[in-house]
Amino acid sequence: MNAKTLVAALVLGAALSLTAPAQCSIAGMGFTPYGTGCSFLFSAPALGGTFDPASCTATLNFGFSPSCCNTFLASRYLIVGNSATQTTIPISPGCTLLAAPDLILELGPVFSDQIAIPIPSWMPPGLTFYLQGANLYFTTIGFSYDLETTNGLLVTTS
């Protein structure tokens, strides 16, 4: 099983709200931010993470800007990749895709800064993958959709 398949299974398991296993197959998980996010109106949100080996749960701290000025959070996305990238996002001037979009999860309009992900018992140590968050807003003045992105996040298991 390659790293891309493992990442897809991990994220799919989190999306389906699997229960964390009794024993954790990894001792640690590292989270290293890289690059910068962007925002059309607000300060760019941040993406970070923590790992709790007792519950074998990773928690992503996935920021978003508060709604204001006739601008409302419509949906949130988590981009999961097997590599980092530096690709301009054409529909959002000044924004850069920092994780290769091997898997994109739509989270809906989740109004929480934290996303808990139970780690499956088969997760191997030595895995590396890249994450980036994106928030989509609807603006009633002009009836437009606007995107903001987080920094990138390198995740490693040990």
C-alpha positions in Angstrom: 0.0 0.0 0.0 1.6 3.3 -1.0 1.5 6.6 1.0 -1.2 8.1 -1.1 -3.5 5.2 -0.5 -2.8 5.3 3.3 -3.5 9.1 3.4 -6.8 8.6 1.5 -7.9 5.8 3.9 -6.9 7.9 7.0 -8.8 10.9 5.8 -11.8 8.8 4.7 -11.8 7.1 8.1 -11.9 10.5 9.8 -14.7 11.7 7.6 -16.7 8.6 8.5 -16.0 9.3 12.2 -14.3 6.0 13.0 -13.7 5.3 16.7 -10.1 5.5 17.8 -8.4 2.2 18.3 -7.6 0.8 21.8 -3.9 0.7 20.9 -2.0 3.3 18.8 0.4 2.0 16.2 2.4 5.2 16.1 4.3 6.9 19.0 4.1 10.4 17.6 2.9 12.8 15.0 4.8 15.9 13.9 3.2 19.0 12.4 5.4 21.5 10.6 3.8 24.6 9.1 5.1 26.0 5.8 4.2 28.7 3.3 1.5 31.3 3.9 -2.2 31.4 3.4 -4.3 34.2 1.9 -7.6 35.9 2.4 -9.7 38.2 0.3 -10.9 40.4 3.2 -9.7 39.0 6.5 -6.4 37.9 8.0 -5.3 34.6 6.5 -6.3 31.6 8.6 -3.8 29.2 10.1 -3.6 25.4 10.1 -1.7 23.5 12.9 -2.0 20.2 14.7 -1.5 18.3 17.9 -1.4 14.6 18.7 -2.7 12.8 21.8 -1.1 9.3 22.0 -3.4 8.3 24.9 -6.5 8.5 22.7 -4.6 8.0 19.4 -6.2 11.2 18.1 -4.8 14.0 15.9 -6.5 17.4 16.3 -6.2 19.9 13.5 -6.5 23.5 14.4 -8.1 24.8 11.3 -8.8 28.5 11.5 -11.4 30.5 9.6 -12.3 34.2 9.5 -15.5 35.4 11.2 -18.4 36.2 9.0 -19.0 39.9 8.6 -19.9 42.6 6.1 -22.5 40.5 4.4 -20.0 37.7 4.0 -20.9 34.2 5.2 -18.9 30.9 5.5 -20.4 28.5 2.9 -18.0 25.5 3.1 -14.6 24.4 4.3 -12.1 22.1 2.6 -9.1 20.0 3.6 -6.6 19.4 0.9 -4.5 16.2 1.4 -1.4 15.6 -0.7 1.5 13.2 -1.1 3.8 16.2 -1.9 4.0 20.0 -1.4 3.4 22.3 -4.4 3.4 26.0 -5.2 0.5 26.5 -7.6 -1.3 29.7 -8.2 -5.1 29.4 -7.7 -6.6 31.1 -10.7 -10.0 31.9 -9.2 -8.4 33.5 -6.2 -5.7 36.1 -7.0 -2.8 36.1 -4.6 -3.6 32.6 -3.2 -1.3 29.6 -3.7 -2.1 25.9 -3.4 0.6 24.5 -1.1 -0.4 20.7 -0.9 -0.9 18.6 -4.0 -4.6 18.0 -4.3 -4.5 14.2 -4.2 -7.6 14.2 -2.0 -10.0 17.0 -1.2 -12.5 16.7 1.6 -15.5 19.0 1.8 -16.3 19.6 5.5 -19.3 21.8 5.0 -19.7 25.0 7.0 -18.1 23.7 10.2 -18.0 26.5 12.7 -15.2 25.1 14.8 -11.5 25.7 14.8 -10.7 22.1 15.8 -11.2 18.9 13.9 -10.5 15.6 15.8 -9.2 12.7 13.6 -9.0 9.2 15.2 -5.8 7.5 14.0 -6.5 3.9 12.7 -4.6 1.0 14.3 -2.8 0.2 10.9 -1.3 3.7 10.5 2.5 3.1 10.0 5.3 5.2 11.5 7.4 7.0 8.9 4.5 8.3 6.9 4.7 11.9 5.5 1.9 13.9 3.9 0.9 17.5 3.3 -2.3 19.4 4.3 -3.9 22.8 3.5 -7.2 24.2 4.5 -9.5 26.4 2.4 -12.6 28.3 3.4 -15.3 29.4 0.9 -17.4 32.4 1.6 -20.6 33.8 -0.1 -20.9 37.5 -0.2 -24.4 38.9 -0.6 -23.1 42.2 -2.0 -22.2 41.3 -5.5 -23.4 37.7 -5.0 -19.8 36.2 -5.2 -18.0 33.3 -3.8 -14.5 34.1 -2.3 -11.8 31.7 -1.2 -9.3 32.0 1.6 -6.5 29.4 2.3 -4.4 28.4 5.2 -0.6 27.8 5.4 0.5 24.4 4.4 1.2 21.7 7.1 3.7 18.9 6.8 2.6 15.9 8.8 4.9 13.0 9.8 4.3 9.9 11.9 6.8 8.3 14.1 
